[in-house]
Amino acid sequence: MISNGKPPFDPKVFLAKVNGGRAISDYRKDQIVYRQGEAADSVFYIQSGKVKATVVSEQGKEAVVALLGTDDFFGEGCLAGQPLRLSTVSAMTQCVIVRIAKADITRVIHDEPAFAELFISHLLARNSRVEEDLVDLLFNSSEKRLARILLLLANFGKEGRPDPIIAKISQETLAEMIGTTRSRVSHFMNKFRELGLIDYNGHIEVHSSLLNVVLHDQPQIRR
């Protein structure tokens, strides 16, 4: 339906086009999108691929704080007055990423309810994910945390069909993600393979049966 001579606003079309406030770039695996401490002046949208956000402490210790994939936004802290990036974001696979200038995304959030709804849905989903990550870290074993990370990397629980084959990822990176050692990750990966929950030969193929590891004896909130 056309109103006032203008076609209805489509968020996906907006995110797919380049203009003065938007740029679309290809990133190779391990390429940095932005670094911790750089100026926060834009929001990013992932058209395809996966990225990770890492934080490095003053002592040089690195931790993975987020994994993001297709249709996710990141860098939205600039909209809340964040002057500098709090993390480093790098590509885990080949990616196509849209950079949206702060002024451009602020305008479209104010002017286009369809985009505002899409963006708010993203923020709410991210907030829920942060809460789930905290519960996972506080209450679950490193074995369960690894199973959950593998399922997230394979897009289990997202809309559409999961993508069970995960791009090559090192055991060191998996260890950073769940806060344990590489040797523990190796032990659990071998266990999952022996149980038929994953195939692991150069790349990782995740089977839906791995869900049982995460769902069994989940922490419950007492009322």
Sequence and secondary structure as in RCSB ss.txt:
>XXXX:A:sequence
MISNGKPPFDPKVFLAKVNGGRAISDYRKDQIVYRQGEAADSVFYIQSGKVKATVVSEQGKEAVVALLGTDDFFG
EGCLAGQPLRLSTVSAMTQCVIVRIAKADITRVIHDEPAFAELFISHLLARNSRVEEDLVDLLFNSSEKRLARIL
LLLANFGKEGRPDPIIAKISQETLAEMIGTTRSRVSHFMNKFRELGLIDYNGHIEVHSSLLNVVLHDQPQIRR
>XXXX:A:secstr
  BTTB    HHHHHH  BTTEEEEEE TT EEE TTSB  EEEEEEES EEEEEE TTS EEEEEEE TT EE 
GGGGGT  B SSEEEESS EEEEEEEHHHHHHHHHH HHHHHHHHHHHHHHHHHHHHHHHHHHHS HHHHHHHHH
HHHTTTTSSS    EE    HHHHHHHHTS HHHHHHHHHHHHHTTSEEESSSEEE GGGHHHHHTT      
